[in-house]
Amino acid sequence: MPHRTRIKICGLTREADVEHAAAAGADAVGFVLYAASPRAVTPQRAGALARRLPPFVTPVLLFVNATAAEVDAALQAVPHAVLQFHGDETPAQCAALAQGRAWLRAARVPLGAGAAGFDLLEYAQRFAAATALVVDAQVPGYGGGGHAFDWNALPWSHPRLHAAARVVLSGGLTPANVTDGVRLVRPWGVDVSSGVEAAKGVKDAALVSAFIAAVRRADAELAAPPFVTAP
């Protein structure tokens, strides 16, 4: 069966954006539970937004160095959510905070030449208990900065990576570059925030639709049989 890249639209703050992302074909939407973020929402707001989702579209709650009480409050508001840890949490802390639920771990890759020094294989093995590894750019504010790291610097096809983790490509993705990202990385999923925004926390419906369409084009291209010229 051809691979279908999963799509997460993150940093949602408005009902209209939640509804459009779901209608356009997103598999998941993310709510930022980190007060310092310009896209932050409260647990109560995340719960109200999540209730606008249809069945089979997954709410994801993003935390940065949150306390157990903060995670518990968010889970009471969105009890069926997947958790995403984007701070300095250890594998043991992620597992404890998730309380048996599915969780994602962000790997923050340095920009520029620093990407080559990031040991993605070791990171994936450390966080092998995660449902997926969100490979993002290391920017101030823990994501959403609109910067892409050097995709060519990491060993995407290494068998140890595939054995340890499902990879979600993130960081600086846009409708213009996500097709190339899917072709190169062959990720399990992609995660976008600033690349589909009109302003921080305000999604542009046309960009969301264009992003999802670009991912599906990449999937179709990868699924197509190679063209062979006649001898």
Sequence and secondary structure as in RCSB ss.txt:
>XXXX:A:sequence
MPHRTRIKICGLTREADVEHAAAAGADAVGFVLYAASPRAVTPQRAGALARRLPPFVTPVLLFVNATAAEVDAAL
QAVPHAVLQFHGDETPAQCAALAQGRAWLRAARVPLGAGAAGFDLLEYAQRFAAATALVVDAQVPGYGGGGHAFD
WNALPWSHPRLHAAARVVLSGGLTPANVTDGVRLVRPWGVDVSSGVEAAKGVKDAALVSAFIAAVRRADAELAAP
PFVTAP
>XXXX:A:secstr
     EEEE     HHHHHHHHHHT SEEEEE  TTSTTB  HHHHHHHHTT  TT EEEEEESS  HHHHHHHH
HHSTT EEEE SS  HHHHHHHHTTS EEEEEEE SGGGGGG  HHHHHHHTTTSSEEEEEE  TTSS S     
GGGS TT HHHHHH  EEE SS  TTTHHHHHHHH  SEEEESGGGEEETTEE HHHHHHHHHHHHHHHHHHHS 
      
